[in-house]
Amino acid sequence: MSARISCLPIIDAIDFPARLILDSADWPVDNLFSPLDKETQLLSAIGSGLLAAIAIFLGGIVVPAIREGHWPVIRTTIVAMVVWYVIDGVGSIASGVGSNVIFNSVYLALVLIPLVGAKKSDEAFRVGT
């Protein structure tokens, strides 16, 4: 499924979801029906693939770590998400698309809330991690 989603931006006939996301991030929506250039298609495909990989990582590794209270994984995920947020936000503002920071803030909050609210497991306390 993620391979199909990653290919959406590079197939003109079905790239509407990619155009909608890209145009919404660069508010207001005013280029929705403009075709994507090859560079945008490439970067969108790369970004889609990375997001699919992150979703699998979060679901397969981080969610079980939250359930188990495994703080090394939780802390590393928090740091990784904050680093992504800062780099992406600075890049968005520098490129003139500061509205993307709003979308990123919502996404960051949705990821960080369960991470920050996770409790350490009893075993983690005994081991001293």
C-alpha positions as CSV (number, residue, x, y, z in Angstrom):
1,M,0.0,0.0,0.0
2,S,2.7,2.5,0.9
3,A,4.4,1.9,-2.5
4,R,1.2,2.9,-4.2
5,I,0.9,6.0,-2.1
6,S,4.5,6.9,-2.8
7,C,3.9,6.7,-6.5
8,L,0.9,9.1,-6.5
9,P,2.9,12.3,-7.1
10,I,4.6,10.9,-10.1
11,I,1.6,9.7,-12.1
12,D,-0.2,12.8,-13.6
13,A,-3.6,11.1,-13.8
14,I,-3.7,10.4,-10.1
15,D,-1.6,13.1,-8.5
16,F,-4.6,15.1,-7.2
17,P,-4.0,14.1,-3.5
18,A,-0.3,15.2,-3.8
19,R,-1.3,18.5,-5.4
20,L,-4.0,19.1,-2.7
21,I,-1.5,18.5,0.1
22,L,1.2,20.7,-1.5
23,D,-1.1,23.5,-2.4
24,S,-2.8,23.4,1.1
25,A,0.7,23.6,2.7
26,D,1.4,26.7,0.7
27,W,-1.8,28.5,1.7
28,P,-4.0,29.7,0.0
29,V,-5.1,26.9,-2.3
30,D,-4.6,28.6,-5.6
31,N,-2.5,26.1,-7.8
32,L,-4.6,23.0,-7.3
33,F,-5.1,22.3,-11.0
34,S,-1.5,23.2,-12.1
35,P,0.5,20.1,-13.1
36,L,3.5,19.2,-10.9
37,D,6.9,19.8,-12.4
38,K,9.4,16.9,-12.4
39,E,11.4,18.2,-9.4
40,T,8.3,18.5,-7.3
41,Q,7.2,15.0,-8.4
42,L,10.6,13.6,-7.4
43,L,10.7,15.3,-4.0
44,S,7.1,14.4,-3.4
45,A,7.8,10.7,-4.2
46,I,10.8,10.8,-1.9
47,G,8.9,12.5,0.9
48,S,6.0,10.0,0.5
49,G,8.3,7.1,0.8
50,L,10.0,8.6,3.9
51,L,6.6,9.3,5.5
52,A,5.5,5.7,4.8
53,A,8.7,4.4,6.4
54,I,8.2,6.6,9.4
55,A,4.6,5.4,9.8
56,I,5.8,1.8,9.8
57,F,8.6,2.7,12.3
58,L,6.1,4.4,14.6
59,G,3.6,1.6,14.5
60,G,6.0,-1.3,14.7
61,I,8.6,0.0,17.1
62,V,7.5,3.1,18.9
63,V,3.9,2.0,19.8
64,P,5.1,-1.2,21.4
65,A,7.8,0.9,23.3
66,I,5.1,3.2,24.6
67,R,3.0,0.2,25.8
68,E,6.1,-1.2,27.5
69,G,7.3,2.1,28.9
70,H,10.7,1.6,27.1
71,W,12.1,5.1,27.6
72,P,15.3,4.8,25.4
73,V,13.1,4.4,22.3
74,I,10.6,7.0,23.5
75,R,13.3,9.6,24.2
76,T,15.0,8.9,20.9
77,T,11.7,9.3,19.1
78,I,10.9,12.6,20.8
79,V,14.4,13.9,19.9
80,A,14.0,12.7,16.3
81,M,10.6,14.3,15.9
82,V,11.8,17.7,17.4
83,V,14.8,17.7,15.1
84,W,12.5,17.0,12.1
85,Y,10.2,19.8,13.2
86,V,12.9,22.4,13.5
87,I,14.7,21.5,10.2
88,D,11.4,21.3,8.3
89,G,10.0,24.5,9.9
90,V,13.1,26.5,9.2
91,G,13.2,25.2,5.6
92,S,9.5,26.0,5.2
93,I,9.9,29.5,6.5
94,A,13.0,30.1,4.5
95,S,11.3,29.0,1.3
96,G,8.3,31.3,1.9
97,V,5.9,28.6,3.0
98,G,5.6,29.3,6.7
99,S,2.0,28.0,6.7
100,N,3.5,24.5,6.6
101,V,4.7,25.0,10.1
102,I,1.0,25.0,11.2
103,F,0.5,21.6,9.6
104,N,3.7,20.3,11.1
105,S,2.7,21.6,14.5
106,V,-0.5,19.6,14.5
107,Y,1.4,16.5,13.3
108,L,4.1,17.0,16.0
109,A,1.4,17.3,18.7
110,L,-0.3,14.1,17.6
111,V,3.0,12.2,17.8
112,L,4.4,13.8,21.0
113,I,1.3,13.6,23.2
114,P,1.4,9.8,23.6
115,L,5.2,9.8,23.8
116,V,5.3,12.4,26.6
117,G,2.4,10.8,28.4
118,A,4.0,7.3,28.4
119,K,4.8,5.8,31.8
120,K,8.0,4.0,32.6
121,S,7.6,0.3,33.1
122,D,8.4,-1.2,36.5
123,E,11.1,-3.2,34.8
124,A,12.7,-0.1,33.5
125,F,12.9,1.3,37.0
126,R,14.5,-1.8,38.3
127,V,17.1,-2.0,35.5
128,G,17.8,1.7,36.0
129,T,17.2,2.9,32.5
